Structure formats: C-alpha cells, structure tokens
Amino acid sequence: MPIIIGGCGEVEKVAIPAQKFPDKPITVIVPFSPGGGLDLTIRSLEKFAFKHLGQPLAIINKPGSAGALGWNELAGSPPDGYTIGATSGEMLLLSLYGSGKYNYITALSPLAQIASVPMLLAVQADQPYQTLNDLVEYAKKHPKQLKFGNGGMGSLSHVLLEMLNHGAGITIEQVPFSGGGETIPALLGGHVQLIFINPVPIKEHVKSGKVKILAVTGEQRIADPVFAHVPTFKEQGFDITINNWQGIAVPKETPVAIKNKLAEGFKAIINDPEFKENMEKFGNQIEYLGPQESTDKWIDDKQKLEKTLQESGILEQIKTQKK
C-alpha cells in the first residue's frame, strides 16, 4: 500500500502574544548523527534564524535508537520554547513498536513541516548491478552476502529494506548505525553494499561518480538533474512509495503564545526565497505545512503505516528484531 508521509496546518489563534520571547538562543535537538539529511536541513535553517526569530539556533545532535534518544530528550525538556527539535516521519514508526519512552504524537506539538523527501536506494558505483532488478537477482544468487546500512533498528531505512526483502523474496542483512550520516562512509568504504538515504547528503557522491542510485521511493522521479534519470520503485514493479517529511516541534505543554511565535518565525524562514533556493540546490523539495493539521496528519499517517506494516508482516518482524 503506497504511503505518503506529510502534514499541514494553521497557527493557533490566541489573544495574548509572547511579549519577550525569545531573548536568548534556541536549542534545536537533532535526533540523528551529523551529516544526514535531517541534520543538513536543520542547519540550513540556522542561517536565517536571527532574521526571522530574533535569536540564533544552537544545534545539538543526539543520535541513537533510530531517533528515540533525541526525541525522548525533546519530549522531556522544559516547555519554555528554548528547546525545540527536528522531526521526521520516522518518529511515527517508533510509536508503532511500543518501545519508546513517550508517544511522540501526544508528547510533542508540531510547529512546521519543512520538506517532503523521497528516499534513494544507493550503492557503490563499481558494483556489478546496474538496476534494481539486477540487485534483486544478485541477492537471490548470493543469499545473505549483501549488507545494508540502516539509520538504526526500526528507522525508516530499516523498514524500507525489509519491504524490499519481503517484496522481492530476498534476504539482505541489516547493519544498524546511529543515523543516515554514518551509513554514507560505510557505503563508500565498502563495509555495506547498499543504503537508503535522502538526496541531500548523497548528491555530491553521485556527481563524483562514487555512488549510483538504483531507485527512488517517491510517486514521481526527482526533478533535480542529478537524479532525474533514476526510476521510482513503482516504475520497476515494487510497491514502495514513501516520502519522509522533515519538520520542527516542541514539547506539548509549551504555552500557545510561544508556540505561535515560533511557528510564525519558522514559516517566515521556510518561505524566505534565499532559504528555498538553498534547499533546491540540495535537491530537497520544500513543502511547508503548519501546526494543527500536522497533528491530525501524524495520527492519520501512523494508522496508514500500521496497516501496511501489519499486512506485510514487517511490523511484527521489526518488533522481534528490536528486542
């Protein structure tokens, strides 16, 4: 079943503004390692923070447990608006496994969605398989010889590989890392043979000829010229259609006036023409969406993911792997 993970909304209406907020730098928790797609997107916001929020952003990476360590810290932070966090569609997966400290859908409030991002299946350029079907045939002839680097047990990349294993009738071994950024050097060094990654951190390696992309998870091909030739999974006969999203959230109990001020500031950043231009250079597709409907969409997306993963048997498989 195809899944598009996204969100949208409007700023809550309140009568009392946050008069002095913010009057010091705002900490942003990124729940993955440096160099990954979400990390690079959040660092792109940093340049425009003072212009639109009046204070700089202090970015802190807290990788581990497929994002759970960082999101747990965010959910448990003082709800004063000075600790916020990067979010992604992977956050919804963690609540399905029943292993998290918090239910992030109820523990966090979204401020904005920044982008909707397809995932790419990347391999070293010198590998013998030139297409997705070549890879599948190779995996069938060499069972359990290929290794896949995921961004953590239970992460979206982990789920995508299990969907490929299930759909193609193959077995590729999973090797967990603390985030997508760590899987790239592992791929380049030959420690793993394939990874799922978003376009931003892998683009230069594709341009240099070190990495080739076999498939994209979106409904359509990516418009960026570097990736425009890459067919979707759907085009190649595989029902894997998932766009991850990237956003910003705060602890649920943050006062409404502060949430609104932050939401308005991030909306201004995301709509800034220079920010849009920077994101397009990376290959990210801006898809701004606001707070309230994002909350509704989180719930809807979780239900879609749960249905798809249960029907395929992948949900129980991943729960077992995570124990």
C-alpha positions in Angstrom: 0.0 0.0 0.0 1.5 3.3 -1.0 2.2 5.8 1.8 2.9 9.5 1.7 4.0 10.8 5.0 3.3 14.5 5.4 1.4 17.2 7.5 -0.2 20.6 7.3 -2.0 23.1 9.5 -2.7 26.6 10.7 -1.2 28.6 13.6 -3.5 28.5 16.7 -5.4 31.8 17.4 -4.7 33.4 20.7 -5.3 36.8 22.2 -2.1 37.1 24.3 1.2 37.4 22.4 4.5 36.2 23.8 6.0 39.7 24.6 9.7 39.0 25.3 10.2 35.6 23.7 12.8 34.7 22.6 15.5 36.7 24.5 18.3 34.0 24.3 19.5 31.4 21.7 17.1 28.5 21.0 18.5 24.9 21.2 17.5 22.5 18.5 17.8 18.8 19.1 18.6 16.8 16.0 18.0 13.1 16.8 20.4 11.7 14.3 24.1 12.0 13.6 25.7 14.9 11.8 25.8 14.8 8.0 22.4 13.1 7.5 19.6 14.7 5.5 17.6 15.9 8.5 20.7 17.4 10.1 21.6 19.3 6.9 18.1 20.6 6.5 18.1 22.0 10.1 21.5 23.6 9.6 20.1 25.3 6.6 17.5 27.0 8.9 20.3 28.2 11.1 21.4 30.9 8.7 18.0 32.6 8.7 17.1 32.2 12.4 18.2 35.6 13.7 16.5 37.4 10.7 13.1 35.8 11.4 13.2 34.7 15.1 15.5 37.4 16.6 17.8 34.8 18.1 20.3 32.2 16.8 19.7 28.4 16.8 22.1 26.2 18.7 22.0 22.8 17.1 22.8 19.7 19.2 23.0 16.2 17.7 21.6 13.4 19.9 21.8 10.2 17.8 20.8 6.8 18.9 17.9 4.2 18.9 16.6 5.3 15.5 16.0 8.8 16.8 14.4 7.8 20.1 17.2 9.3 22.3 16.8 12.7 20.8 13.0 12.7 20.7 12.9 11.5 24.3 15.1 14.4 25.4 12.9 16.8 23.5 9.7 15.4 24.9 11.1 15.7 28.4 12.6 19.2 28.0 11.2 22.3 29.8 8.2 23.5 27.8 9.5 27.1 27.5 10.2 27.3 23.8 14.0 27.4 24.3 14.4 23.6 23.5 12.9 22.5 20.2 13.6 19.6 18.0 13.8 18.3 14.4 11.2 15.8 13.5 10.7 13.3 10.7 8.3 10.6 9.6 10.5 8.1 11.3 9.1 9.4 14.6 5.8 7.8 13.9 7.3 4.4 13.4 8.8 4.3 16.9 5.3 4.6 18.4 4.2 1.5 16.5 6.9 -0.6 18.1 5.8 0.1 21.6 9.4 0.5 22.8 9.6 4.3 23.3 9.5 6.2 26.5 6.9 8.6 25.0 4.1 8.6 22.5 5.5 11.4 20.4 2.2 12.1 18.7 0.8 13.2 22.1 4.0 14.4 23.7 5.1 16.8 21.0 3.4 19.7 19.1 4.5 20.4 15.5 5.5 23.9 14.6 6.1 23.4 10.9 6.8 20.9 8.2 9.8 22.0 6.1 10.1 19.4 3.3 8.8 16.2 1.9 11.7 14.0 0.9 11.9 10.7 -1.1 14.5 8.1 -0.1 17.1 6.8 -2.5 18.5 3.3 -2.8 22.2 3.9 -3.2 25.1 1.5 -4.0 28.8 1.9 -4.8 29.2 2.8 -8.5 31.6 -0.1 -9.1 29.2 -2.9 -8.1 28.0 -5.3 -10.8 24.3 -4.5 -10.5 23.2 -1.6 -12.7 19.5 -1.7 -12.0 17.2 -2.6 -9.1 16.3 -5.9 -10.8 20.0 -6.6 -11.3 20.4 -6.1 -7.5 17.5 -8.4 -6.7 18.9 -11.2 -9.0 22.3 -10.8 -7.4 20.8 -11.1 -3.9 19.0 -14.2 -4.9 22.2 -15.8 -6.3 24.3 -14.6 -3.3 21.9 -15.0 -0.3 22.9 -13.1 2.9 26.1 -11.9 1.3 24.9 -8.3 0.8 24.9 -5.9 3.8 22.6 -3.0 4.2 23.4 0.0 6.4 20.3 1.5 8.1 19.9 4.5 10.3 19.0 2.5 13.4 16.9 -0.5 14.2 13.3 0.5 13.5 14.2 3.5 11.4 12.5 4.3 8.1 15.6 2.9 6.2 15.3 -0.3 8.2 11.6 -0.6 7.3 12.3 0.2 3.6 14.9 -2.6 3.3 12.5 -5.1 4.9 9.8 -4.0 2.5 12.3 -4.7 -0.4 13.3 -8.1 1.2 9.6 -9.0 1.5 8.5 -7.8 -1.9 11.5 -9.4 -3.8 11.8 -12.6 -1.8 15.4 -11.9 -0.9 17.5 -11.7 2.3 19.8 -8.8 2.7 21.4 -8.4 6.2 20.8 -5.2 8.2 23.7 -3.4 9.8 22.4 -0.6 12.2 24.1 2.8 12.6 23.2 5.8 14.7 21.9 7.8 11.7 21.9 8.2 8.0 25.0 10.3 8.0 27.0 7.3 9.3 25.9 5.0 6.6 27.5 7.1 3.8 31.1 6.5 4.8 30.3 2.8 5.5 29.0 2.6 1.9 32.0 4.4 0.4 34.3 2.2 2.4 32.7 -1.0 1.3 31.6 -2.0 4.8 28.0 -2.2 3.5 26.8 -2.6 -0.1 23.7 -0.5 -0.1 21.8 2.1 1.9 18.6 4.2 1.8 19.4 7.9 2.1 17.7 11.1 1.1 19.1 13.2 -1.7 20.8 15.9 0.3 23.8 14.1 1.8 24.5 11.8 -1.2 24.2 14.2 -4.1 27.9 15.1 -4.3 29.0 11.5 -4.2 26.6 10.7 -7.1 28.1 13.7 -9.0 31.6 12.5 -8.4 30.8 9.0 -9.8 31.4 7.2 -6.5 27.8 6.2 -5.9 24.9 5.2 -8.1 21.2 5.4 -7.3 19.0 2.4 -8.3 15.6 3.6 -7.3 13.6 6.4 -5.6 10.7 5.9 -3.2 8.6 8.8 -4.3 5.5 8.7 -6.5 7.5 10.5 -9.2 11.1 10.9 -10.2 13.1 13.7 -8.7 13.3 16.8 -10.8 16.9 17.6 -9.8 19.1 16.8 -12.9 21.5 14.7 -10.8 18.7 12.3 -10.0 16.2 12.8 -12.8 17.3 9.6 -14.6 16.5 7.4 -11.6 13.3 5.4 -11.9 10.9 5.0 -9.0 10.4 1.7 -7.2 6.9 1.7 -8.6 8.2 2.0 -12.2 10.3 -1.1 -11.6 7.4 -3.2 -10.2 7.8 -2.7 -6.5 5.1 -1.2 -4.3 7.4 1.0 -2.2 6.1 4.6 -2.2 7.1 6.5 0.9 8.1 10.1 1.2 9.6 11.1 4.5 9.0 14.5 5.9 11.1 16.9 7.9 9.8 19.4 10.5 10.2 21.2 13.8 8.3 20.5 17.1 8.2 21.5 20.7 7.1 19.7 23.9 3.3 19.6 24.1 2.9 21.7 27.2 4.7 24.7 25.6 2.5 27.8 26.0 0.3 28.5 23.0 1.6 32.1 22.6 5.2 30.8 22.4 4.2 28.0 20.0 2.6 30.6 17.7 5.6 32.9 17.8 7.9 30.0 16.9 5.6 28.7 14.2 5.3 32.2 12.6 9.1 32.5 12.7 9.7 29.2 11.0 7.0 29.8 8.5 8.9 33.0 7.5 12.2 31.2 7.3 10.8 28.4 5.1 9.1 30.9 2.8 12.3 33.0 2.6 13.3 33.0 -1.1 17.0 32.5 -0.2 16.2 29.5 2.0 14.1 28.0 -0.7 16.9 28.5 -3.2 19.4 26.8 -0.8 17.1 23.8 -0.3 16.6 23.4 -4.0 20.3 23.3 -4.6 20.5 20.4 -2.1 17.7 18.6 -4.0 15.1 18.9 -1.2 11.5 19.7 -2.1 10.1 22.4 0.2 6.6 21.6 1.4 5.7 24.0 4.2 2.8 22.9 6.4 1.7 24.4 9.7 0.9 23.2 13.2 -2.7 22.0 13.7 -3.4 19.9 10.7 0.1 18.4 11.1 -1.1 16.9 14.3 -4.1 15.4 12.6 -1.8 14.1 9.8 0.6 12.5 12.2 -2.3 10.4 13.5 -3.5 9.6 10.0 0.0 8.6 8.8 0.6 6.4 11.8 -2.6 4.5 11.0 -1.6 4.0 7.4 1.9 2.8 8.4 0.5 0.4 10.9 -2.0 -1.1 8.4 0.7 -1.5 5.7 3.3 -3.0 8.0 0.8 -5.4 9.7 -0.5 -6.6 6.4 3.0 -7.4 5.2 4.2 -8.9 8.5 7.0 -6.4 8.7 5.8 -4.8 11.9 6.0 -8.0 13.9 9.3 -8.8 12.3 10.9 -5.5 13.3 9.4 -5.7 16.8 11.2 -9.0 17.2 14.5 -7.7 15.8 14.4 -4.7 18.2 14.1 -7.0 21.3 
